[in-house]
Amino acid sequence: MGNASLDVDDFDANQEGNIEISQEIFQKMCELLLKRVKNTLNAALHNSNFNANQINKVLHVGGGSRMPMIKQLLRNMFPEAEHCIEEHPDEVVAIGAAYYAYNLPLDS
């Protein structure tokens, strides 16, 4: 497993320096996030009366979809589905939000 170096000032302009973090520690820090994602997906499946094997396409969009552990979680939950991994997942969310906003009814 590799290490990554983070510039602290990318997160807090008042701080200087770098932090090195291992992939193992990062994964441990993200365990709760992964559990929440999995629970949310399971709830969505339950509420829609679908099983995971009935999902034929999974769109990997949003910043979190860049995380290898999120990609792996989605592949594990939906092994039969085609996984569409976007090159710019943040832009896809922004475009979707723009389409949604365009179609909102205007108040008179």
Secondary structure, 3 states (H helix, E strand, C coil): CCEEEEEHHHCCCCCCCEEEEEHHHHHHHCHHHHHHHHHHHHHHHHHCCCCHHHCCEEEECCHHHHCHHHHHHHHHHCCCCEEEECCCHHHHHHHHHHHHHHCCCCCC
